[in-house]
Amino acid sequence: MVVEYQLPLEESMPSVKGVTYVQSRAELKESHISAREKTALYESVLHQIALRTIHELYEADEAGAFEAVVFNGWVDRVDPATGNRSDSCIMSVHARREEFLELNLAQVEPRACYRTLKGVSAAKLATLTPVQPILQLDTGDRRFVESRDIAKDLSADMNLATMDWENFEHLVREIFEQEFVSEGGEVKVTQASRDGGVDAIAFDPDPIRGGKYVIQAKRYTRTVGVTAVRDLYGTVLHEGADRGILVTTADYGADSVNFASDKPLTLINGAQLLSLLEKHGHRARIDIAEAGALQANQGP
């Protein structure tokens, strides 16, 4: 569960310490806390907001649907350096269920507890210094389309190399969804284009290895050349993704493997795809020669 929370600014904190009635003047006189006390109150409130939000989510999650909560706290303010409005993340914390539920929140000191959870922020929250969110997933994309279930119709005698190319893309999406779903991830398929773009996008919430993955599926009967791998790397950069995955029914040339070796790219060939399918209880086969002969008979 990733929570993006809009935090209050320090000026919204109450500053009135007390109110005294001055009888001689028949008026009320306010006394205020010091600027230092107000800043301390503000920082305490922000830490409490983070902890309380995570607590409420786990309390509401009776089904145990998620194993961890990431809280990202944002402030919308006028940047004094530029005079322009900016929306900045100033605190981010990742709390796993088991670790968080062991806390006695009624007795903790909020800032110390936040640090124990390895929460990220500047030394003083009141400075509103931006930090990098531990995890931030944007799963909104107009290219996403409704997925189709293909794996249920697979059989041991089905040749993936002759499968309809669009069905193959949906199959790849489905099998990666089964890979990621146990970790709370999701995989979405994009509009069919056959233009070498993104065929599917995976979102992995793991704070260490996770992020956004772009997936390309190539139902090929020939060796995948380095051009396709270069294109995938370009797509990874363009999409701002953490990793690119290329899946084919064929295999990769030496140039392709060498190019991908020092980059955030994963190349999955036909044999590895069959192993991945079998891992999730599906059987199929890949016969490149048979697919090639079929294409030759069909003509251009």
SULVEN-V303904 format. One record per residue. N is the residue number from 1. RES is the residue in three letters. SS is DSSP state (A for helix, B for strand, O for the rest). PSI is psi in whole degrees, 0 to 359 (NA if undefined). OMEGA is omega as a letter, one per 20 degrees, with the letter a starting at -180 (999 if undefined). Layout:
N_RES_SS_PSI_OMEGA, N_RES_SS_PSI_OMEGA
//
This chain:
1_MET_O_120_r, 2_VAL_B_121_a, 3_VAL_B_124_r, 4_GLU_B_112_a, 5_TYR_B_129_r, 6_GLN_B_114_a, 7_LEU_O_156_r, 8_PRO_O_162_r, 9_LEU_O_163_a, 10_GLU_A_328_a, 11_GLU_A_345_r, 12_SER_A_353_r, 13_MET_O_142_r, 14_PRO_O_143_a, 15_SER_O_353_a, 16_VAL_B_124_r, 17_LYS_B_324_a, 18_GLY_B_167_r, 19_VAL_B_128_a, 20_THR_B_136_r, 21_TYR_B_119_r, 22_VAL_B_104_a, 23_GLN_O_322_a, 24_SER_O_332_a, 25_ARG_O_0_r, 26_ALA_O_50_r, 27_GLU_B_163_r, 28_LEU_B_133_r, 29_LYS_B_124_a, 30_GLU_B_144_r, 31_SER_B_146_a, 32_HIS_B_152_r, 33_ILE_O_160_a, 34_SER_O_164_r, 35_ALA_A_323_r, 36_ARG_A_318_r, 37_GLU_A_322_r, 38_LYS_A_319_r, 39_THR_A_318_r, 40_ALA_A_319_r, 41_LEU_A_316_a, 42_TYR_A_313_a, 43_GLU_A_322_r, 44_SER_A_318_r, 45_VAL_A_317_a, 46_LEU_A_317_r, 47_HIS_A_322_r, 48_GLN_A_322_r, 49_ILE_A_315_a, 50_ALA_A_310_a, 51_LEU_A_318_a, 52_ARG_A_321_r, 53_THR_A_314_r, 54_ILE_A_317_r, 55_HIS_A_314_a, 56_GLU_A_324_r, 57_LEU_A_314_r, 58_TYR_A_324_r, 59_GLU_A_321_a, 60_ALA_A_338_a, 61_ASP_O_69_a, 62_GLU_O_334_a, 63_ALA_O_353_a, 64_GLY_O_43_a, 65_ALA_O_337_r, 66_PHE_O_150_a, 67_GLU_O_343_a, 68_ALA_B_155_r, 69_VAL_B_131_r, 70_VAL_B_123_r, 71_PHE_B_120_r, 72_ASN_B_118_a, 73_GLY_B_126_a, 74_TRP_B_150_r, 75_VAL_B_137_r, 76_ASP_B_114_a, 77_ARG_B_172_r, 78_VAL_B_121_r, 79_ASP_O_117_a, 80_PRO_O_339_a, 81_ALA_O_330_a, 82_THR_O_341_a, 83_GLY_O_2_a, 84_ASN_O_155_r, 85_ARG_B_143_r, 86_SER_B_146_r, 87_ASP_B_112_a, 88_SER_B_141_r, 89_CYS_B_123_a, 90_ILE_B_351_r, 91_MET_B_143_a, 92_SER_B_130_a, 93_VAL_B_141_r, 94_HIS_B_117_a, 95_ALA_B_114_r, 96_ARG_B_147_a, 97_ARG_A_305_a, 98_GLU_A_316_a, 99_GLU_A_317_a, 100_PHE_A_320_a, 101_LEU_A_349_r, 102_GLU_O_347_a, 103_LEU_O_144_r, 104_ASN_O_88_a, 105_LEU_O_337_a, 106_ALA_O_341_a, 107_GLN_O_351_a, 108_VAL_O_157_r, 109_GLU_O_121_a, 110_PRO_A_313_a, 111_ARG_A_317_r, 112_ALA_A_321_r, 113_CYS_A_317_r, 114_TYR_A_318_r, 115_ARG_A_323_r, 116_THR_A_326_r, 117_LEU_O_5_r, 118_LYS_O_37_r, 119_GLY_O_146_a, 120_VAL_B_132_r, 121_SER_B_170_r, 122_ALA_O_164_r, 123_ALA_O_324_r, 124_LYS_O_114_a, 125_LEU_A_329_a, 126_ALA_A_342_r, 127_THR_A_348_r, 128_LEU_O_35_r, 129_THR_O_125_a, 130_PRO_O_146_r, 131_VAL_O_161_r, 132_GLN_O_123_r, 133_PRO_O_141_r, 134_ILE_O_320_r, 135_LEU_O_134_r, 136_GLN_O_113_a, 137_LEU_O_125_r, 138_ASP_O_102_a, 139_THR_O_12_r, 140_GLY_O_125_a, 141_ASP_O_123_a, 142_ARG_O_346_r, 143_ARG_O_344_a, 144_PHE_B_139_r, 145_VAL_O_167_r, 146_GLU_O_133_a, 147_SER_O_160_r, 148_ARG_O_142_r, 149_ASP_O_117_a, 150_ILE_O_326_a, 151_ALA_A_328_a, 152_LYS_A_339_a, 153_ASP_A_3_r, 154_LEU_O_153_r, 155_SER_O_163_a, 156_ALA_O_336_a, 157_ASP_O_6_a, 158_MET_O_128_a, 159_ASN_B_111_a, 160_LEU_A_335_a, 161_ALA_A_346_r, 162_THR_A_2_a, 163_MET_O_147_r, 164_ASP_O_133_a, 165_TRP_A_326_a, 166_GLU_A_321_r, 167_ASN_A_326_r, 168_PHE_A_319_r, 169_GLU_A_317_r, 170_HIS_A_324_r, 171_LEU_A_315_r, 172_VAL_A_316_r, 173_ARG_A_316_a, 174_GLU_A_318_a, 175_ILE_A_326_r, 176_PHE_A_330_r, 177_GLU_A_319_r, 178_GLN_A_330_r, 179_GLU_A_317_a, 180_PHE_A_338_a, 181_VAL_A_329_a, 182_SER_A_338_r, 183_GLU_A_9_r, 184_GLY_O_13_a, 185_GLY_O_179_r, 186_GLU_B_154_a, 187_VAL_B_131_a, 188_LYS_B_141_r, 189_VAL_B_146_a, 190_THR_B_170_r, 191_GLN_O_137_r, 192_ALA_O_132_a, 193_SER_O_331_a, 194_ARG_O_31_a, 195_ASP_O_12_a, 196_GLY_O_12_r, 197_GLY_O_216_a, 198_VAL_O_128_r, 199_ASP_O_330_r, 200_ALA_B_157_r, 201_ILE_B_129_r, 202_ALA_B_141_r, 203_PHE_B_114_a, 204_ASP_B_120_a, 205_PRO_O_358_a, 206_ASP_O_128_a, 207_PRO_O_345_a, 208_ILE_O_303_a, 209_ARG_O_352_a, 210_GLY_O_189_a, 211_GLY_B_208_a, 212_LYS_B_126_r, 213_TYR_B_135_r, 214_VAL_B_139_a, 215_ILE_B_131_r, 216_GLN_B_136_a, 217_ALA_B_124_a, 218_LYS_B_107_r, 219_ARG_O_85_a, 220_TYR_O_154_r, 221_THR_O_9_r, 222_ARG_O_163_r, 223_THR_O_137_a, 224_VAL_B_119_a, 225_GLY_O_171_a, 226_VAL_A_336_r, 227_THR_A_317_a, 228_ALA_A_323_a, 229_VAL_A_321_r, 230_ARG_A_319_r, 231_ASP_A_320_r, 232_LEU_A_317_r, 233_TYR_A_319_r, 234_GLY_A_322_r, 235_THR_A_320_r, 236_VAL_A_314_a, 237_LEU_A_316_a, 238_HIS_A_322_a, 239_GLU_A_350_a, 240_GLY_O_34_a, 241_ALA_O_164_r, 242_ASP_O_336_a, 243_ARG_B_152_r, 244_GLY_B_140_a, 245_ILE_B_126_r, 246_LEU_B_124_a, 247_VAL_B_130_a, 248_THR_B_158_r, 249_THR_O_347_a, 250_ALA_O_225_a, 251_ASP_O_179_a, 252_TYR_B_144_r, 253_GLY_O_166_a, 254_ALA_A_321_r, 255_ASP_A_322_r, 256_SER_A_315_a, 257_VAL_A_317_a, 258_ASN_A_319_a, 259_PHE_A_321_a, 260_ALA_A_346_a, 261_SER_O_327_a, 262_ASP_O_25_a, 263_LYS_O_162_a, 264_PRO_O_62_a, 265_LEU_B_142_r, 266_THR_B_126_a, 267_LEU_B_122_a, 268_ILE_B_119_a, 269_ASN_O_183_a, 270_GLY_A_316_a, 271_ALA_A_319_r, 272_GLN_A_325_r, 273_LEU_A_316_r, 274_LEU_A_322_r, 275_SER_A_321_r, 276_LEU_A_319_r, 277_LEU_A_315_a, 278_GLU_A_325_r, 279_LYS_A_327_a, 280_HIS_O_20_r, 281_GLY_O_23_a, 282_HIS_O_142_r, 283_ARG_O_141_r, 284_ALA_O_182_r, 285_ARG_B_165_r, 286_ILE_O_119_r, 287_ASP_O_99_a, 288_ILE_A_319_a, 289_ALA_A_316_r, 290_GLU_A_317_r, 291_ALA_A_321_r, 292_GLY_A_319_r, 293_ALA_A_323_r, 294_LEU_A_319_r, 295_GLN_A_321_a, 296_ALA_A_321_a, 297_ASN_A_328_a, 298_GLN_A_337_r, 299_GLY_O_183_a, 300_PRO_O_NA_999
//
